[in-house]
Amino acid sequence: MDEDLEKLIEVNPLLAKLVDGVDLTTDEAERLIYSIFVHDTEGMHFATFVGAIHARGETADELLGFLNVTKKLAVKFDLGLDINKTTDLSGTGGGTLKTINVSTAASFVVAACGYTVAKESYPGITSPTGSADVFTPFGINIPTLTKEQVEETLKEVGICPFHYFFISPQMENRARLSRKFFGERQIRVRSPMHLASNIYAPLPMNHRIYGCYSERYLDILAGLFMKLGFKRTLTFHGKVGLPEISNVGETVVVEQNGQELKRYTLTPSDLGVEEAKEEDITTGGREQNIVDFVRVLKG
């Protein structure tokens, strides 16, 4: 029996607990997820894990275990940037109402205001266009970028799309599993990776905004930001089905300020924005999304 299989067999009881609908502690989730990301070369445990945990619903402890594993395995950048002027606008994706890549376009606006934006970007899974897909027509193939290229671009340009597991040697198997599961097999399901992958940032940050596809997870995600030491974050869900602050109807927001959480609702008029209809913002497909992305940046 090879070493990888031995390590996976050791955590089979934890996988069985998930399948039976039992919540894992943070330590249990960390042990299970680490073994899967590092030792599951075939994807059997990965697929079972994704199906079982998301069908039941991820807990705060389990997502914290996921993030603890990510922090152990992922690269970190030390660029000497102002922590209060460094951020990321990536969220969960996975909204039921499909639109253009709002956070990707908004990231360029934020970068133009003088912030450094480390933009986590991945191909579309539950939507026709993921953030990474927006950059492909411009010759930016995110899985092939090196850590050095990302660091240099962040310092010189102030914004760079990337995904940390593509440039993290210890996450090579995790990246391969994701490509196989979501890319090659085109299994279009939400997962704990949707919820928490983009919470990890390889650059130190104090402030984040984070859209979520479901109101169900807002308090959990805001609590994770608190545990990770963020000073202030906004986690939100557009009730029309958007992981964005919506210009169609209400948006539920959970604001984390130090150790305090506050929940409230925003409407377009609260922000001085004209209310739109769903058909006004619904996606026109991948090619149209990229065209609209460029048109937005051009004003």
Secondary structure as UniProt FT lines:
FT   HELIX           3..10
FT   HELIX           12..19
FT   TURN            20..21
FT   HELIX           26..39
FT   HELIX           44..56
FT   HELIX           60..73
FT   HELIX           83..85
FT   STRAND          86..87
FT   HELIX           102..112
FT   TURN            113..114
FT   STRAND          116..120
FT   HELIX           131..135
FT   HELIX           136..138
FT   HELIX           142..144
FT   HELIX           147..156
FT   STRAND          159..162
FT   HELIX           164..166
FT   HELIX           169..171
FT   HELIX           172..178
FT   HELIX           179..184
FT   HELIX           192..196
FT   HELIX           197..199
FT   STRAND          207..211
FT   HELIX           215..217
FT   HELIX           218..227
FT   TURN            228..229
FT   STRAND          232..238
FT   TURN            239..241
FT   STRAND          251..257
FT   TURN            258..259
FT   STRAND          260..266
FT   HELIX           268..271
FT   HELIX           278..281
FT   HELIX           286..297
//
